């Protein structure tokens, strides 16, 4: 196993390539994110306490709707905190299949893509001045994909949180591995 950076590890063998990208943040950003989540939970708990002690009426209905929105964002924030504390993205190229998985606490759905269907693999086009890009790159969201490919007309982004140097190092490695795997898949069975 080799380490491209403190967050990115690569494992290569003759017939397999595996890349793991940790979602960990610098300690000060982790602390800020956890503090924000705790403040969100405390404020929601206080509002729920107030809801329980109000007489029936319009304000109580308003607080119920407010708490529904609060719960939705509490789940989103909680997922982002779990991603940043215990999450990682893994790629595996083996047996003609490129597998992408976003994992939190070891759980997550793997998406398989046959290498012969992968087209237009490259860096994700970006406009660093756009608000959408800035929000997607922020540390409080699960996002920041830097690579993209097309599989049967549908685009898939991956490489969450990679910096430019990591993209520059990983992209040629991944392209070469996919080309090799495509050639291997095209060979008739039994031929070396």
Beta strands, then each sheet from edge to edge (+ up, - down):
strand 1: 2-3
strand 2: 8-13
strand 3: 16-22
strand 4: 87-94
strand 5: 97-104
strand 6: 110-114
strand 7: 118-123
strand 8: 147-151
strand 9: 154-158
sheet 1: 1+ 2- 3+ 4- 5+ 6-
sheet 2: 7+ 8- 9+
end
